[in-house]
Amino acid sequence: MRFCPKFSYIRNRRRRKVTLNMLRNTSGYLKDRVLEVYRTYGILIALIILIVIVTIGNQSFLNFVNLMNISSQWAPTGIMAVGMTLVILTGGFDLSVGAIYSLSAVMAASIGRSHNPLIAFSAAILIGIFFGSINGALVTLAKVNPFITTLGTSFAISGIAMVLTGNLAFVVENPAFSILGANRWHGIPYTGVLLVSILIAGGIVLKYTTYGRKIYAVGGNTEASRLAGVRTRRVVASTYIISGACSGLAGVFTASQLSSAQPNLNPDIVFNVITAVVVGGTSLAGGYGAMWRTAVGIGILATLQNGFNLLNVSPYYQTIIKGVIIVGALAVDNYTQSLARKSIKNISK
């Protein structure tokens, strides 16, 4: 059999081409794995590094009393972040949580001055559910943009709180009213226990229930979910109702902690809630995120604020740093989404 140089050249060229394709596929796989690990655990690593840095600066940070104080202070924000996570996972947005929070706190304090605290707390949560239902109806039935809808209802709810109170603070003298917000169990604040319980419950619902899977599906592709038989409007509306309920409960926490409430209560809480969810890695595009991520986001913000206070950092610098963090988180989210889309295109090829 005679040797054919041309045939040998073609065969070697094909081998080199196959080898190059294998290397490209391996490189792409490794890149995707690194991206997945970073997107999954990067935020947790960031929290650990931050805790180490703050502890080196002031060792009293990890003191049990300080940690319990942090959990009590951030319980209202954390509760609201649970509801906000569900809304954002469906691709929505809720700017009215701060106004609902303030109005609920005012209602709790107003009713609590002359009635049983349980009645006052229940009424405050129902107020949150009511306005959450209005948001859900406007977004799903009237099909108004969530940003515009909740911005408008936020102004309206804030106005209602001002009218009802005359922009005055309500003080509750009944000691039973402050039990939920001020009392502790073996040094652990009741509000902190409730926050952890609700975060765990929210995580279980998202990961292990049909409702949770529907939330991810609607956020990932609303039209495909609708064609698959998911009642997308009902799912989206329910997240706004839950968000309203969480805001109402957060208002109860604060009113009970302070034994008072006023209409312009904690105006920065909306910023903190959204920042906690976004920094935690929940995508504003919807369909990606988890409750444990929101918990880590809360931990990062709480560590930053408490750590800055312990290190005597000016509040003005704290605001600047928070702004940089949220912009950075959004940039990272957009970058990882673009890489994920490229990866999907490569796989489809």
Stockholm file with secondary structure:
# STOCKHOLM 1.0

chainA/1-349         MRFCPKFSYIRNRRRRKVTLNMLRNTSGYLKDRVLEVYRTYGILIALIILIVIVTIGNQSFLNFVNLMNISSQWAPTGIMAVGMTLVILTGGFDLSVGAIYSLSAVMAASIGRSHNPLIAFSAAILIGIFFGSINGALVTLAKVNPFITTLGTSFAISGIAMVLTGNLAFVVENPAFSILGANRWHGIPYTGVLLVSILIAGGIVLKYTTYGRKIYAVGGNTEASRLAGVRTRRVVASTYIISGACSGLAGVFTASQLSSAQPNLNPDIVFNVITAVVVGGTSLAGGYGAMWRTAVGIGILATLQNGFNLLNVSPYYQTIIKGVIIVGALAVDNYTQSLARKSIKNISK
#=GR chainA/1-349 SS CCCCHHHHHHHHHHHHHHHHHHHHHHHHHHHHHHHHHHHHHHHHHHHHHHHHHHHHHCGGGGCHHHHHHHHHHHHHHHHHHHHHHHHHHTTCCCSCHHHHHHHHHHHHHHHHTTSCHHHHHHHHHHHHHHHHHHHHHHHHTSCCCHHHHHHHHHHHHHHHHHHHHTTCCEECCCGGGGHHHHCEETTEEHHHHHHHHHHHHHHHHHHHSHHHHHHHHHHHCHHHHHHTTCCHHHHHHHHHHHHHHHHHHHHHHHHHHHTEECTTCCTTHHHHHHHHHHHTTCCTTSSCCCHHHHHHHHHHHHHHHHHHHHTTCCHHHHHHHHHHHHHHHHHHHHHHHHHHHHHHHHHHC
#=GC SS_cons         CCCCHHHHHHHHHHHHHHHHHHHHHHHHHHHHHHHHHHHHHHHHHHHHHHHHHHHHHCGGGGCHHHHHHHHHHHHHHHHHHHHHHHHHHTTCCCSCHHHHHHHHHHHHHHHHTTSCHHHHHHHHHHHHHHHHHHHHHHHHTSCCCHHHHHHHHHHHHHHHHHHHHTTCCEECCCGGGGHHHHCEETTEEHHHHHHHHHHHHHHHHHHHSHHHHHHHHHHHCHHHHHHTTCCHHHHHHHHHHHHHHHHHHHHHHHHHHHTEECTTCCTTHHHHHHHHHHHTTCCTTSSCCCHHHHHHHHHHHHHHHHHHHHTTCCHHHHHHHHHHHHHHHHHHHHHHHHHHHHHHHHHHC
//
